Every structure is written in C-alpha cells, then in structure tokens.
Amino acid sequence: MKFARQGVFALAAVISLPAAAAGDPAAGRTKADTCVGCHGIPYYTNAYPNYRVPKLGGQSAEYIVTALKAYRSGERSHTTMHAQAGSMTDQDMEDIAAFLATAPRHPTGK
Ligand code: HEC
C-alpha cells in the first residue's frame, strides 16, 4: 500500500515536469517575430491585418500552447496557423507562449 502511494507521487512528479520546464520569454521574443505582424503585438509596426486576427498579447501561456498544438495536429484547422505551428517543437511553443503572455494586450498598453 505504501509503495503504491509512492508510485502515484513519483508519477505525478514526472507528469508535471513538462509544465515546470516553462517557456523562456526572451527566446520566445525572437521566435515570435513572424507572429507579431498578424497578431498585433505592441511596439511593432503592423501593416496588416486587414482581416480579423485574435490579439495574443496577455493571453494565458497555457491557452496559446494548447491552441498551437491543436493547429499543429490539425485538430483545429486553419491553413495559415497550421503552417505556422507545423514546424514548431513543444519548446518553441512554450517559449513563444511565455513571451506573448507577458506582452501588453493592446498597443496602448491597456
Ligand atoms: C499570416 C497571419 C498570421 C501569422 C503570421 C500568425 N498567425 Fe496566428 N492566427 C492568425 C489567424 C487569422 C488566426 C485565427 C485562426 C482561427 O480562426 O482559428 C490565428 C490564431 C492563432 C491562435 C489562436 C488564438 C485564439 O484566440 O484561439 C494562436 C495561439 C496563434 N494564432 C499563434 C500564432 C503564433 C505563435 C504565430 C507565430 C509563430 C502566429 N500565430 C502567426 C493569423 C496569423
């Protein structure tokens, strides 16, 4: 019984590892270069979108990673975002999400 319980704790520790290997916002800043033109991150000039693109600044990192994985797997279908996410590693996604989560919501900083 005691062993079984320790097994559960050991398993929990292993499962929580990827979440603990949190993204690096500085690395994400560079990796997000291609994203910001469309996604309206503050402090970058933005020639378009002339169509609606979700704002990602200040979005939760967990949400961003989940969305990117869904685009990569095709579970969420969108041609552009599938192409964007297709070449990303999980670490890329964590880094980009860590950067975007700390970016202000709007160019005004609000
Ligand atoms: C050419 C424009 C364009 C580029 C470049 C682009 N995106 Fe997107 N992105 C979109 C559009 C349009 C959507 C909305 C797609 C949909 O309806 O599912 C979107 C959706 C998303 C979403 C889901 C948002 C939500 O509210 O559910 C995330 C996360 C995302 N993009 C991240 C990124 C990241 C990270 C990059 C850079 C690697 C990037 N995008 C590059 C246009 C772009």
Backbone and ligand atoms as CSV (ligand in chain L), in Angstrom:
chain,resi,resn,atom,element,x,y,z
A,1,MET,N,N,0.842,-1.197,0.000
A,1,MET,CA,C,0.000,0.000,0.000
A,1,MET,C,C,0.875,1.245,0.000
A,2,LYS,N,N,1.888,1.208,0.878
A,2,LYS,CA,C,2.810,2.339,0.958
A,2,LYS,C,C,3.517,2.555,-0.382
A,3,PHE,N,N,3.936,1.432,-0.987
A,3,PHE,CA,C,4.633,1.522,-2.279
A,3,PHE,C,C,3.736,2.096,-3.355
A,4,ALA,N,N,2.502,1.628,-3.329
A,4,ALA,CA,C,1.549,2.100,-4.340
A,4,ALA,C,C,1.413,3.618,-4.254
A,5,ARG,N,N,1.337,4.114,-3.036
A,5,ARG,CA,C,1.156,5.553,-2.882
A,5,ARG,C,C,2.390,6.321,-3.370
A,6,GLN,N,N,3.556,5.787,-3.059
A,6,GLN,CA,C,4.775,6.459,-3.543
A,6,GLN,C,C,4.817,6.470,-5.060
A,7,GLY,N,N,4.340,5.352,-5.640
A,7,GLY,CA,C,4.301,5.281,-7.099
A,7,GLY,C,C,3.465,6.397,-7.684
A,8,VAL,N,N,2.358,6.673,-7.075
A,8,VAL,CA,C,1.477,7.739,-7.556
A,8,VAL,C,C,2.183,9.079,-7.476
A,9,PHE,N,N,2.870,9.319,-6.374
A,9,PHE,CA,C,3.571,10.596,-6.233
A,9,PHE,C,C,4.688,10.727,-7.267
A,10,ALA,N,N,5.426,9.625,-7.488
A,10,ALA,CA,C,6.517,9.663,-8.467
A,10,ALA,C,C,5.957,9.963,-9.852
A,11,LEU,N,N,4.830,9.334,-10.157
A,11,LEU,CA,C,4.200,9.539,-11.453
A,11,LEU,C,C,3.757,11.000,-11.598
A,12,ALA,N,N,3.179,11.535,-10.544
A,12,ALA,CA,C,2.713,12.925,-10.581
A,12,ALA,C,C,3.893,13.856,-10.841
A,13,ALA,N,N,5.030,13.558,-10.232
A,13,ALA,CA,C,6.209,14.407,-10.414
A,13,ALA,C,C,6.662,14.368,-11.865
A,14,VAL,N,N,6.646,13.193,-12.466
A,14,VAL,CA,C,7.058,13.064,-13.859
A,14,VAL,C,C,6.104,13.806,-14.779
A,15,ILE,N,N,4.825,13.648,-14.534
A,15,ILE,CA,C,3.827,14.284,-15.390
A,15,ILE,C,C,3.922,15.807,-15.313
A,16,SER,N,N,4.240,16.333,-14.143
A,16,SER,CA,C,4.263,17.789,-14.003
A,16,SER,C,C,5.544,18.395,-14.571
A,17,LEU,N,N,6.509,17.576,-14.948
A,17,LEU,CA,C,7.786,18.108,-15.454
A,17,LEU,C,C,7.655,19.028,-16.666
A,18,PRO,N,N,6.958,18.609,-17.725
A,18,PRO,CA,C,6.904,19.492,-18.905
A,18,PRO,C,C,6.360,20.879,-18.569
A,19,ALA,N,N,5.373,20.941,-17.676
A,19,ALA,CA,C,4.812,22.229,-17.289
A,19,ALA,C,C,5.850,23.044,-16.534
A,20,ALA,N,N,6.683,22.351,-15.738
A,20,ALA,CA,C,7.695,23.046,-14.954
A,20,ALA,C,C,8.806,23.569,-15.859
A,21,ALA,N,N,9.082,22.862,-16.975
A,21,ALA,CA,C,10.081,23.337,-17.928
A,21,ALA,C,C,9.463,24.475,-18.717
A,22,ALA,N,N,9.225,25.553,-18.005
A,22,ALA,CA,C,8.455,26.671,-18.551
A,22,ALA,C,C,9.196,27.348,-19.696
A,23,GLY,N,N,8.426,28.059,-20.484
A,23,GLY,CA,C,8.987,28.747,-21.621
A,23,GLY,C,C,9.912,29.879,-21.216
A,24,ASP,N,N,10.799,30.225,-22.116
A,24,ASP,CA,C,11.748,31.302,-21.919
A,24,ASP,C,C,11.272,32.506,-22.750
A,25,PRO,N,N,10.787,33.557,-22.092
A,25,PRO,CA,C,10.215,34.688,-22.817
A,25,PRO,C,C,11.215,35.366,-23.756
A,26,ALA,N,N,12.498,35.378,-23.371
A,26,ALA,CA,C,13.497,36.037,-24.221
A,26,ALA,C,C,13.675,35.269,-25.527
A,27,ALA,N,N,13.744,33.943,-25.419
A,27,ALA,CA,C,13.829,33.118,-26.629
A,27,ALA,C,C,12.545,33.253,-27.433
A,28,GLY,N,N,11.433,33.329,-26.728
A,28,GLY,CA,C,10.131,33.449,-27.384
A,28,GLY,C,C,9.999,34.757,-28.150
A,29,ARG,N,N,10.593,35.803,-27.632
A,29,ARG,CA,C,10.566,37.113,-28.296
A,29,ARG,C,C,11.124,37.000,-29.722
A,30,THR,N,N,12.214,36.294,-29.876
A,30,THR,CA,C,12.813,36.097,-31.189
A,30,THR,C,C,11.965,35.172,-32.048
A,31,LYS,N,N,11.516,34.090,-31.433
A,31,LYS,CA,C,10.739,33.109,-32.190
A,31,LYS,C,C,9.391,33.669,-32.629
A,32,ALA,N,N,8.900,34.686,-31.938
A,32,ALA,CA,C,7.580,35.232,-32.243
A,32,ALA,C,C,7.649,36.324,-33.315
A,33,ASP,N,N,8.824,36.568,-33.858
A,33,ASP,CA,C,8.976,37.618,-34.873
A,33,ASP,C,C,7.947,37.503,-35.997
A,34,THR,N,N,7.728,36.297,-36.483
A,34,THR,CA,C,6.809,36.126,-37.607
A,34,THR,C,C,5.347,36.251,-37.189
A,35,CYS,N,N,5.074,36.138,-35.911
A,35,CYS,CA,C,3.687,36.114,-35.450
A,35,CYS,C,C,3.121,37.511,-35.280
A,36,VAL,N,N,3.999,38.445,-34.920
A,36,VAL,CA,C,3.504,39.718,-34.411
A,36,VAL,C,C,2.888,40.591,-35.494
A,37,GLY,N,N,3.319,40.436,-36.738
A,37,GLY,CA,C,2.731,41.233,-37.807
A,37,GLY,C,C,1.240,40.992,-37.908
A,38,CYS,N,N,0.845,39.757,-37.731
A,38,CYS,CA,C,-0.570,39.418,-37.806
A,38,CYS,C,C,-1.277,39.616,-36.477
A,39,HIS,N,N,-0.591,39.306,-35.386
A,39,HIS,CA,C,-1.298,39.231,-34.113
A,39,HIS,C,C,-1.266,40.494,-33.278
A,40,GLY,N,N,-0.793,41.582,-33.874
A,40,GLY,CA,C,-0.964,42.867,-33.214
A,40,GLY,C,C,-0.305,43.011,-31.865
A,41,ILE,N,N,0.954,42.558,-31.771
A,41,ILE,CA,C,1.684,42.750,-30.527
A,41,ILE,C,C,2.191,44.193,-30.489
A,42,PRO,N,N,2.073,44.839,-29.358
A,42,PRO,CA,C,2.504,46.231,-29.251
A,42,PRO,C,C,3.979,46.438,-29.573
A,43,TYR,N,N,4.280,47.619,-29.962
A,43,TYR,CA,C,5.641,48.063,-30.247
A,43,TYR,C,C,6.180,47.530,-31.572
A,44,TYR,N,N,5.331,46.934,-32.365
A,44,TYR,CA,C,5.755,46.507,-33.691
A,44,TYR,C,C,4.836,47.173,-34.694
A,45,THR,N,N,5.394,47.678,-35.776
A,45,THR,CA,C,4.514,48.254,-36.775
A,45,THR,C,C,3.791,47.132,-37.480
A,46,ASN,N,N,2.621,47.430,-37.895
A,46,ASN,CA,C,1.686,46.402,-38.293
A,46,ASN,C,C,0.978,46.868,-39.565
A,47,ALA,N,N,1.463,46.438,-40.718
A,47,ALA,CA,C,0.878,46.886,-41.981
A,47,ALA,C,C,-0.505,46.288,-42.192
A,48,TYR,N,N,-0.709,45.115,-41.707
A,48,TYR,CA,C,-1.998,44.481,-41.713
A,48,TYR,C,C,-2.158,43.837,-40.346
A,49,PRO,N,N,-3.182,43.240,-39.900
A,49,PRO,CA,C,-4.185,42.588,-40.721
A,49,PRO,C,C,-5.219,43.556,-41.299
A,50,ASN,N,N,-5.706,43.175,-42.441
A,50,ASN,CA,C,-6.912,43.826,-42.934
A,50,ASN,C,C,-8.073,42.846,-42.784
A,51,TYR,N,N,-7.837,41.784,-42.011
A,51,TYR,CA,C,-8.901,40.884,-41.590
A,51,TYR,C,C,-8.691,40.608,-40.111
A,52,ARG,N,N,-9.670,39.979,-39.512
A,52,ARG,CA,C,-9.632,39.826,-38.069
A,52,ARG,C,C,-8.651,38.746,-37.613
A,53,VAL,N,N,-7.759,39.112,-36.724
A,53,VAL,CA,C,-6.803,38.177,-36.152
A,53,VAL,C,C,-6.890,38.321,-34.633
A,54,PRO,N,N,-6.945,37.198,-33.927
A,54,PRO,CA,C,-7.052,37.317,-32.467
A,54,PRO,C,C,-5.831,38.024,-31.881
A,55,LYS,N,N,-6.061,38.881,-30.909
A,55,LYS,CA,C,-4.956,39.523,-30.191
A,55,LYS,C,C,-4.383,38.529,-29.191
A,56,LEU,N,N,-3.087,38.380,-29.177
A,56,LEU,CA,C,-2.482,37.368,-28.314
A,56,LEU,C,C,-1.745,37.945,-27.112
A,57,GLY,N,N,-1.450,39.234,-27.138
A,57,GLY,CA,C,-0.743,39.841,-26.015
A,57,GLY,C,C,-1.537,39.674,-24.730
A,58,GLY,N,N,-0.908,39.135,-23.716
A,58,GLY,CA,C,-1.585,38.968,-22.440
A,58,GLY,C,C,-2.446,37.720,-22.344
A,59,GLN,N,N,-2.557,36.980,-23.437
A,59,GLN,CA,C,-3.296,35.709,-23.408
A,59,GLN,C,C,-2.534,34.726,-22.517
A,60,SER,N,N,-3.254,33.799,-21.885
A,60,SER,CA,C,-2.552,32.877,-20.993
A,60,SER,C,C,-1.662,31.939,-21.801
A,61,ALA,N,N,-0.472,31.681,-21.258
A,61,ALA,CA,C,0.507,30.849,-21.955
A,61,ALA,C,C,-0.056,29.466,-22.230
A,62,GLU,N,N,-0.795,28.950,-21.266
A,62,GLU,CA,C,-1.368,27.619,-21.405
A,62,GLU,C,C,-2.331,27.569,-22.599
A,63,TYR,N,N,-3.131,28.619,-22.744
A,63,TYR,CA,C,-4.080,28.683,-23.852
A,63,TYR,C,C,-3.341,28.716,-25.188
A,64,ILE,N,N,-2.286,29.508,-25.262
A,64,ILE,CA,C,-1.536,29.645,-26.511
A,64,ILE,C,C,-0.900,28.315,-26.914
A,65,VAL,N,N,-0.284,27.637,-25.942
A,65,VAL,CA,C,0.341,26.341,-26.245
A,65,VAL,C,C,-0.713,25.340,-26.706
A,66,THR,N,N,-1.835,25.313,-26.014
A,66,THR,CA,C,-2.909,24.394,-26.395
A,66,THR,C,C,-3.384,24.669,-27.818
A,67,ALA,N,N,-3.563,25.949,-28.137
A,67,ALA,CA,C,-4.034,26.314,-29.476
A,67,ALA,C,C,-3.005,25.921,-30.539
A,68,LEU,N,N,-1.723,26.180,-30.258
A,68,LEU,CA,C,-0.678,25.863,-31.244
A,68,LEU,C,C,-0.589,24.362,-31.491
A,69,LYS,N,N,-0.712,23.586,-30.414
A,69,LYS,CA,C,-0.665,22.128,-30.584
A,69,LYS,C,C,-1.855,21.644,-31.404
A,70,ALA,N,N,-3.002,22.258,-31.191
A,70,ALA,CA,C,-4.200,21.867,-31.944
A,70,ALA,C,C,-4.038,22.220,-33.424
A,71,TYR,N,N,-3.409,23.355,-33.716
A,71,TYR,CA,C,-3.162,23.715,-35.117
A,71,TYR,C,C,-2.148,22.754,-35.730
A,72,ARG,N,N,-1.100,22.427,-34.965
A,72,ARG,CA,C,-0.057,21.543,-35.488
A,72,ARG,C,C,-0.634,20.178,-35.824
A,73,SER,N,N,-1.478,19.647,-34.941
A,73,SER,CA,C,-2.024,18.302,-35.151
A,73,SER,C,C,-3.150,18.305,-36.184
A,74,GLY,N,N,-3.671,19.504,-36.483
A,74,GLY,CA,C,-4.776,19.572,-37.420
A,74,GLY,C,C,-6.132,19.450,-36.743
A,75,GLU,N,N,-6.106,19.248,-35.418
A,75,GLU,CA,C,-7.346,19.149,-34.646
A,75,GLU,C,C,-8.127,20.457,-34.783
A,76,ARG,N,N,-7.395,21.564,-34.841
A,76,ARG,CA,C,-8.015,22.848,-35.118
A,76,ARG,C,C,-7.514,23.255,-36.501
A,77,SER,N,N,-8.430,23.428,-37.433
A,77,SER,CA,C,-7.970,23.628,-38.806
A,77,SER,C,C,-7.970,25.097,-39.190
A,78,HIS,N,N,-6.854,25.549,-39.672
A,78,HIS,CA,C,-6.696,26.888,-40.214
A,78,HIS,C,C,-5.391,26.850,-41.005
A,79,THR,N,N,-5.472,27.107,-42.296
A,79,THR,CA,C,-4.318,26.901,-43.169
A,79,THR,C,C,-3.094,27.673,-42.698
A,80,THR,N,N,-3.279,28.946,-42.427
A,80,THR,CA,C,-2.137,29.774,-42.016
A,80,THR,C,C,-1.522,29.291,-40.720
A,81,MET,N,N,-2.367,29.076,-39.719
A,81,MET,CA,C,-1.826,28.694,-38.419
A,81,MET,C,C,-1.288,27.274,-38.410
A,82,HIS,N,N,-1.829,26.408,-39.268
A,82,HIS,CA,C,-1.268,25.063,-39.376
A,82,HIS,C,C,0.148,25.161,-39.929
A,83,ALA,N,N,0.336,26.046,-40.918
A,83,ALA,CA,C,1.670,26.240,-41.494
A,83,ALA,C,C,2.621,26.829,-40.452
A,84,GLN,N,N,2.108,27.756,-39.634
A,84,GLN,CA,C,2.946,28.379,-38.609
A,84,GLN,C,C,3.373,27.354,-37.548
A,85,ALA,N,N,2.424,26.578,-37.074
A,85,ALA,CA,C,2.689,25.671,-35.963
A,85,ALA,C,C,3.361,24.377,-36.417
A,86,GLY,N,N,3.234,24.059,-37.704
A,86,GLY,CA,C,3.712,22.783,-38.217
A,86,GLY,C,C,5.168,22.492,-37.929
A,87,SER,N,N,6.007,23.525,-37.952
A,87,SER,CA,C,7.447,23.297,-37.785
A,87,SER,C,C,7.918,23.561,-36.357
A,88,MET,N,N,6.979,23.825,-35.448
A,88,MET,CA,C,7.387,24.164,-34.071
A,88,MET,C,C,7.594,22.937,-33.215
A,89,THR,N,N,8.588,23.015,-32.334
A,89,THR,CA,C,8.726,21.999,-31.292
A,89,THR,C,C,7.880,22.452,-30.103
A,90,ASP,N,N,7.679,21.525,-29.166
A,90,ASP,CA,C,6.939,21.893,-27.957
A,90,ASP,C,C,7.640,23.036,-27.230
A,91,GLN,N,N,8.976,22.994,-27.239
A,91,GLN,CA,C,9.734,24.046,-26.556
A,91,GLN,C,C,9.524,25.403,-27.233
A,92,ASP,N,N,9.489,25.421,-28.570
A,92,ASP,CA,C,9.194,26.661,-29.293
A,92,ASP,C,C,7.869,27.244,-28.810
A,93,MET,N,N,6.881,26.365,-28.708
A,93,MET,CA,C,5.543,26.816,-28.303
A,93,MET,C,C,5.567,27.385,-26.899
A,94,GLU,N,N,6.271,26.703,-25.990
A,94,GLU,CA,C,6.365,27.181,-24.604
A,94,GLU,C,C,7.046,28.552,-24.565
A,95,ASP,N,N,8.111,28.712,-25.341
A,95,ASP,CA,C,8.866,29.971,-25.348
A,95,ASP,C,C,8.016,31.107,-25.898
A,96,ILE,N,N,7.390,30.845,-27.030
A,96,ILE,CA,C,6.554,31.872,-27.661
A,96,ILE,C,C,5.401,32.253,-26.731
A,97,ALA,N,N,4.786,31.240,-26.128
A,97,ALA,CA,C,3.664,31.497,-25.221
A,97,ALA,C,C,4.121,32.316,-24.018
A,98,ALA,N,N,5.312,32.018,-23.514
A,98,ALA,CA,C,5.831,32.754,-22.355
A,98,ALA,C,C,6.043,34.221,-22.718
A,99,PHE,N,N,6.502,34.470,-23.922
A,99,PHE,CA,C,6.686,35.855,-24.373
A,99,PHE,C,C,5.339,36.559,-24.556
A,100,LEU,N,N,4.439,35.915,-25.281
A,100,LEU,CA,C,3.156,36.546,-25.582
A,100,LEU,C,C,2.351,36.827,-24.310
A,101,ALA,N,N,2.445,35.915,-23.347
A,101,ALA,CA,C,1.680,36.074,-22.107
A,101,ALA,C,C,2.128,37.313,-21.334
A,102,THR,N,N,3.362,37.748,-21.546
A,102,THR,CA,C,3.855,38.911,-20.809
A,102,THR,C,C,3.716,40.195,-21.628
A,103,ALA,N,N,3.318,40.076,-22.893
A,103,ALA,CA,C,3.160,41.262,-23.727
A,103,ALA,C,C,1.845,41.958,-23.373
A,104,PRO,N,N,1.814,43.289,-23.460
A,104,PRO,CA,C,0.562,44.002,-23.186
A,104,PRO,C,C,-0.519,43.616,-24.181
A,105,ARG,N,N,-1.761,43.775,-23.776
A,105,ARG,CA,C,-2.903,43.365,-24.570
A,105,ARG,C,C,-3.074,44.197,-25.847
A,106,HIS,N,N,-2.866,45.497,-25.730
A,106,HIS,CA,C,-3.087,46.407,-26.855
A,106,HIS,C,C,-1.884,47.331,-27.002
A,107,PRO,N,N,-1.718,47.916,-28.176
A,107,PRO,CA,C,-0.601,48.848,-28.378
A,107,PRO,C,C,-0.584,49.981,-27.357
A,108,THR,N,N,-1.727,50.313,-26.807
A,108,THR,CA,C,-1.775,51.369,-25.807
A,108,THR,C,C,-1.267,50.881,-24.457
A,109,GLY,N,N,-1.065,49.574,-24.336
A,109,GLY,CA,C,-0.629,49.011,-23.074
A,109,GLY,C,C,-1.804,48.669,-22.159
A,110,LYS,N,N,-3.029,48.903,-22.640
A,110,LYS,CA,C,-4.200,48.615,-21.802
A,110,LYS,C,C,-4.714,47.210,-22.050
L,1,HEC,C1,C,-0.487,35.476,-41.699
L,1,HEC,C2,C,-1.048,35.882,-40.414
L,1,HEC,C3,C,-0.666,35.088,-39.177
L,1,HEC,C4,C,0.589,34.782,-38.729
L,1,HEC,C5,C,1.942,35.123,-39.356
L,1,HEC,C6,C,0.400,34.080,-37.466
L,1,HEC,N1,N,-0.919,33.952,-37.183
L,1,HEC,FE1,FE,-1.719,33.058,-35.523
L,1,HEC,N2,N,-3.603,33.337,-36.273
L,1,HEC,C7,C,-3.907,34.005,-37.435
L,1,HEC,C8,C,-5.355,33.955,-37.647
L,1,HEC,C9,C,-6.124,34.560,-38.823
L,1,HEC,C10,C,-5.887,33.224,-36.557
L,1,HEC,C11,C,-7.350,32.822,-36.300
L,1,HEC,C12,C,-7.464,31.405,-36.834
L,1,HEC,C13,C,-8.731,30.700,-36.430
L,1,HEC,O1,O,-9.809,31.239,-36.631
L,1,HEC,O2,O,-8.609,29.563,-35.907
L,1,HEC,C14,C,-4.756,32.873,-35.694
L,1,HEC,C15,C,-4.880,32.182,-34.494
L,1,HEC,C16,C,-3.853,31.977,-33.601
L,1,HEC,C17,C,-4.002,31.439,-32.251
L,1,HEC,C18,C,-5.309,31.045,-31.591
L,1,HEC,C19,C,-5.897,32.292,-30.967
L,1,HEC,C20,C,-7.212,32.091,-30.302
L,1,HEC,O3,O,-7.768,33.100,-29.799
L,1,HEC,O4,O,-7.719,30.960,-30.244
L,1,HEC,C21,C,-2.752,31.390,-31.701
L,1,HEC,C22,C,-2.393,30.924,-30.294
L,1,HEC,C23,C,-1.824,31.893,-32.693
L,1,HEC,N3,N,-2.525,32.237,-33.829
L,1,HEC,C24,C,-0.461,31.995,-32.503
L,1,HEC,C25,C,0.441,32.391,-33.502
L,1,HEC,C26,C,1.875,32.336,-33.337
L,1,HEC,C27,C,2.587,31.904,-32.066
L,1,HEC,C28,C,2.412,32.761,-34.528
L,1,HEC,C29,C,3.878,32.840,-34.897
L,1,HEC,C30,C,4.638,31.622,-34.875
L,1,HEC,C31,C,1.309,33.099,-35.399
L,1,HEC,N4,N,0.131,32.840,-34.752
L,1,HEC,C32,C,1.442,33.608,-36.680
L,1,HEC,C33,C,-3.016,34.640,-38.283
L,1,HEC,C34,C,-1.626,34.555,-38.204
